[in-house]
Amino acid sequence: MDSVRVPPTEAVGGTVHLPADKSITHRALLLAAVSDRPVTISGPLDSDDTQATLTAVVRCGASAQGDLGDAVVVRGRGLRGLRPPPALDCANAGTLMRLVPGLLVGQGGDFCVLDGDDSLRSRPMDRVARPLRAMGANVFTAPGGTPPLVVDGTAPLRGTVHDLPVASAQVKSCLLLAGLFAEGETWVREPAASRDHTERMLAAAGVEVLRDDGAVGVRGPVDAVVLPDLAVPRDFSAAAPLLVAGVLRGDPGVCLPEVNLNPLRTGLLAVLERMGADVRVEPGPDVGGEPSGTLRAARGPTLHATEVAPEEVPALIDELPLVGLLGAFAAGRTVVRGAEELRVKESDRIATVVGALRALGAEAVERDDGFEVVGGGRLTGGEAAAAGDHRLAMLAAVAGAASDGGVTVHGFEAVGASYPRFGADLAAIGVGVDG
C-alpha cells in the first residue's frame, strides 16, 4: 500500500479501541529482560518498532513467549545477565537505540554495534553517547554523532549529574538505566519535564526513584529489578489523529476508550481546549500504573489560533504536526516555538509538515524552532509524501478527510512503525482509505 487516497469526509463517528502505547511497550520489554522474575505483559503494541525491541531482548539472551498485540511472557536474565550479540538491528526504532545502551553498559560484555535503517542512521545519538561517556562508559558513534552506535559493557560506571540541553524522555531514560549500575547517585535535570514512563516502571520494579527540585535520579549500584506483571494502556499518540479527525469532522463524533492520560503525554488536550475544540475527557481507572480514561471529540464552533510555547513542547512533541493541521482550520495565526527537536525525528518534521500543509493549500512557514500556520478555515487537498515518517502519513490522511478535494498520501505504509491498523481504524469512523 505505497499510496492511498483519502477522500473528503463530511461526518465521522464511532468508537475505536486504539493500539497499545508504544513508549510503554518498549520500556516494559527492556525492563522485563533484566527482571529477576518472569513478566507477563498484557496488550503490548504490535508494530515494526516494538518488534525490533522484542527481537533485540531475545538476541541478548532473554526468552519470550506469546505475541505482541495479545500477551508476551518475558523471562529475563537478571540485571547483569544479558549477553548482547556483536550487532543488534534497531530497524527504525529510535527509542530502542537510545534506551538499550543504558542497559548494555552494565552487562560486562564485549562491544555491541547498534545500527538501523537509513532514517535511523540520520538521527543524533551523541546525546546519549556523551553523557554515558561522562559516567565512564565506552560508547562511540559514527562521525557526526549518528549511528552506528558501539557500546562496551566492561567499564565501571560512576554516578553523575546530567543537565540536558533539550528535554528528552529517551535520553533521560537511558541515563537512569545506566545509573542502576553506577557507583553513587545519577541525576538528570531537564529544561522542561518529559514523559515519565521509565520512572514509573522503575518504581514499580522496586527501584528507589529520587526526586529533587525537578530533577530525577537513582542510587546505584542496584542489586535487582523485579518488574511485576503489567498491562499496557492505549496510546495517546495513536488517539491524537483520530481525536483531530473528530474535532474537524466529528458528527456525531469519535469515542476513544482506555487511553493513557499521563499528564506528561497529553499536552495536545490543553492546546485543543485553548483552540475551543469540543473535546471531553472522562477519567477512568489506572492501567499499568498509568492514568487512563475515555476521550470524546466532535465538531464544534470555529477553532481559534493559539501559540505553543517551548515549555509545552515535551508533552506534545509527537502531536505538533497535528497542531499545524488544526491551525489551518483555525481563525488567526497558530505558532509553534521551541520545537527544534522536530528537525531530528524520522524526518525533519518542521520542513516536512510545512511542505505538506502548503501542498494541500494552507499558508504555512518554517521557523528555525517551529512553524507558523495562518488559518483559512479549509484545505483544498492534493498530494502529500510521508517521507518515511509515520506521524506525517497520519497527518496527511486526516487532512484528506477534512479537505475539499481529498489527499493522496504517498508512503502511507510508514504508519506501520507505530499504528499498523491506522487505515482500518479511520474506516471504522467513516473515513475512506482507497489504495
N, C-alpha and C positions, 0 to 999 in steps of 0.2 A: 504494500500500500504506500508507494512512494509519494503520490499526490492524491489529495481528496478535495472535493468541492463541498463547501458548507453553504447552503442557500440561505437567503434571509428567512427569518422565522418570526412570525407576528406574536406568538404566545407560547411560552414554555411553562411546564408544570409537572410535578411528580416528586416522588420520594426516591432518593438514591442512597444506597448503603455503600459508602466510599471504601477504597482500599485502605490498608493499614498504614500507619505513619512510617515513612522511610527512615527518618533520622533515628527513631527509637528502635526500629528493626536492626539497623546497622549496629547500634550500641549493645543491644541485647545479645546478638550473635557473638560479638567480640568479647564481652564480659563473661558470657556463658563458656567460652572457650578456655578461660583461665579460672573458672569457678571450681571449688572443691566438691561440688555435688552436681549430679545431672540436673539440667534445667529444661523444663518444658516451656516453650514459647508458643503461646496460642495466638493464631491470626497474624503471623509475620507477613510483611508485604512480599509478594511475588513480583519481582521486577528485574530488569537487567542489572541494576546497581546492587541490589541486595543479594542476587545470585552470585555476584562476584565476591561479596563478603563471605557468604556461606562456603563457597569453594575455597577461599583463602584460609578460613579457620580449619577446614578439613585437611588441607595441604600442610598446615602447621601442626597436625597431629591430633586435633580433636576429632570426635566422631559425631555424626548427625544422622538421625532417623526421622522420616516424615517428609512433608512437603511444605515449602513456602506457600502461603495463602491459606493453609489449613493449620497445621501444628508441626513443630520441629522439636525433637528432644536432642539437646547437645550435651555430650559427655566430654567435659573439659579435661585439661591436663594439669590443673592447678596453676597458681600464679606464675610459677617459674618453670613450668614443664613443657611449654611449646617448643617445637623443633622446626623452625621455618626452613623451607627448601632454599636452594640457591637463588630462585627467582619466583616472584609472585606477579600474576597479571591482574591489575586492578581494573581493567577494561576502561569504562568511563566514570568510575565511582570515585569522585574526589573525596568524599567522606572516608572511604576505606583508606585511600592513600595517605590522608592526613592523620587519621586516628591510629592505625595499626602500628606505626613506628613507635608510639608511646608504650606499646606492649613489647615490641621486639627488642627495644634497647635493654630490657631487663631479663632476657631469656638466656644469656650466657652463650649463645650460639655464634657461628661464623656469619660472614656477610650474607645478606639477603638483598637482592635487587628488586625494587618495586617499579613496575612500568605500567603503561596503559596505552590507550588508543591515541590517535593524533590529537584529539581535542584535549585529553587529559595531559598530554605531553606539553601543552602550551600554558598550563596553569602553574602559578608560583608555588613552589614547595620549600623555598628557603625560609619562609615564615614559620615552618616547623623545624627545619634543619638547624637554623641559627640558635634558637633557644635551647634545643636539645644538646647542641654542642656546648652551650654555656653550662649545662648540667654535667658535662664530662663525656657525653655520648659521642661515638664515632658515627656521624651521619653526613652523607655527601650528596650533592645534586649535580646535574649536568651544568655546564657553563650557562650563566644567566639565571640560575636558581630554579630551573624546571626539571621535571623527571627526565631520565630515570633517577630514582632515589635509592641510595645504598645505605643500609642500616647494619651495624655490627652490635651485637648484644654483649660483648665481653667487658666493656669498660665500666668501672664503678661510677655511680651517679651521686651527685650531691644536690641537696635541696637548694633552690634558687628562687628569687623574687623576679617575676617576669612582668614587665609593663608593656602590654601590647599596643602598638600604634593604631591598630584597627581592631574593633570588636569582632571576634570570630569564635563561634562555638566550636568549630573544628580544631583550631589551634589550641584553645583553652583545654579542650578535652584531651588532646594529645599530651599536653604538659601535665595535666592531672594524672593521667595514666602512667606517665613516666615517673611521677612523684611517688607512686606506690613502691618503687624500687630504690628510691634515692635516700641517702642518709640526711635526716633533718626535714625541715618543712619546705614544701614547694608552694609558692603563692602565685596567683595570676590576677593582675589588675587590667581592666579594660576601660576604654573611654566611655562606653555605654554597655549596659547589661545585654549579653547574648543569651540564647536559649540554654536552659539548664538541665537538659535531659540526662547528661552524664552525671552531674552532681546528684540528682535524684536517684539514679540507678546505683551509684556507688554507695550512697547511704543505705539503700535497701539491701545491699550486699554486705553490710556490716562495717563499712569504712567510715571513719570519722571525717566528715567534711567540715573544714574550718572556714569561718567567715569573719571578716573584719573590715568595716568601712567600705563595703562594696567589693572587696577582694575576696577570692575564694581559694582554698588551699587544701592540701592533705599533708599528713605527717608520716614519713617513711623511715625505715622500710616496713611495709605492711606484711604480716605473716600469711594472710589468705584472704580471698574474697569468696563469699558464699551467697551467690545470687539466688533468690527464690524464684519459683515458677512465676511467670507473668503473662499478662495478656497485653497485646499491642493495640492502643486506641486508633481510631481512624484519623487520617492525615488532614490537618488543616490546610496544608498547601494544595492537596488534591481537592478540598472543598472550595478553595478560592475561585477557580474559573467557573464552577457551576453557580457559586454564590453571585458572581458578577453577571452571569447569564440571567439569573433570576432578577437582579436589580434592573437590568436593561430591558428584559423582555418577559418577566415573570407574570403570568396570568393563567391560572391563579397563583403561581409561584412554585419555588422549589423547597423541599424539606430534606435536610441532611442530618440524620441522627448519629449519635455516639461519636461526635467529632472531638478530637483533642483540643481543649481550650486553655492550654498552658499560656499564661499571660505574656510570656516572652516569645510567643509564636503568633499571637493574634492581633498584631498591630494594624492589620487591614481593617478590623472591625471599628477601630477608632477613626480611621480615615473615612470609612463609609458613613459613620454617624455624622461627621463634620460635613460631608457632602449632601446629607439629607436623604440618604438611601433608606428604603423600607426593609430593614433587617431586624429580626428578633432573635435573641439568644435565650434558650431555655436550659438552665444548668441541670446536669444530671449527676450520677454517681462517678467517683473516681474510677479510672480504668488503668491498671498497671502503674499505680502511683501518680497518675496524671489526671487533672481535672478534665471532665468531658461534658458534653451536652448536645442539644439539638439546635441547628441553625435553620432559620426560615428567611427567605428573601422573595420579594415581589416588586413589580414595577410600581413606582410611586411618582411623586411630583418631580419637577425638573431638578437635576443634580446641580450642586454648587461647586465651583472650583475650590481647591484647597492647596496648601503647601505642606510638604513632608519635610520636617526638619532633620538634621543629621542624627540627633539623639533618638529619633524614631526608627531609623533605618534597620538596626539589627532585628527588630521584632517583625519586620515585614520584607526582609531582603528578597525572598523568593516571590513575593506578590507585587513588587514595584512595577514590573511590566504591565500588570493589570490596572494599576493606578493610572498609568499612561492611557490605557484604553478608556477607563472611566472619564479621564479628563477630556477626551474627545467628545463626550456627550454632555459635559457639564458647562454651565454658564460661567465664563471667565477663564482665567489662566491658571492651570494647575502646574505646580513647580515641585520637583524633587531635588533636594540638595543633600550633600554628604554621602553620596552613594557610589564613590569611586570603586568599591568592591565589585560592582556590576561589570566593570571592564574585564574582570578575570574569571568570569563564570564559564559555562560551556561555550558561550560566545561572548563577544563584547556586547553585553546586553544594553548598554546605553546606545551604541551605534545601531544595533540590530532592531531594537524596539522603535527608535525614532525612524529608522528606514522603513520598517513595516507600516507604521502608522501613516507616514507620509504617502507611501504607495497606495494606501487604502483611502486616502482623501482627507486625512487630518492635517492640521497645521502644527508641526512639532519641530523642535530644535534641540540639538545636543548642548549640554553644558559639560565642563570638564568633570564635574562630580555629580551629574544627573541629567535631567532634561526638563523641558517645558512643553506643555500642550495647550493650545488655545481651543477651547471648546466651540464647536459649531452645531452641536446637537445631533450630528449624523455622520455616518461614514458612507462613502459611495460604494466601497468594495473594490475587488480586483484580485491581485495575486500577491502572495507573501511566501518567502522562503524561511523555513525553520532554522537553517544554518546549523543543523545538528543539535539544537537546543530544545529540550522538552518544554520549557516554560514558554518559549516563543511559539512553538507549534500550538500550544493550548490557547495562548492569546489570540493567534490568528483565527483559530476555529470559532472562538466566542465572538470575535469581531465579525466573522461571516454571518452568524445568526442575527447580529444586531445591525448589520449594514443594509443599504438599499439594494445592492445587487449581488450579494454573496461574495465569498472569498474562496479562491483555490489555494490550498495550503500545500506547498511543495516540501517534501521531507517530513510528512506527518508521522512517520514511524518513529521519530525521535521521542514521542510520548512514552515509548516502552521503557525508558530509563527510570521513570517513577510511577507511571499510571498507564499500564498496558491496555486497560479496558476503557480508556477515556472516550473513545469514539462510541462505544456501546452505551456508556452512561449518558453521553449527550443525546443519543437517540431515545433513551428512556425518558427524557424530559421534553421530547418533541423536536429536537434539533436534528435535521438531516445531515448525514455524513456519507457522501457519494464517492466511492473510489474503488 
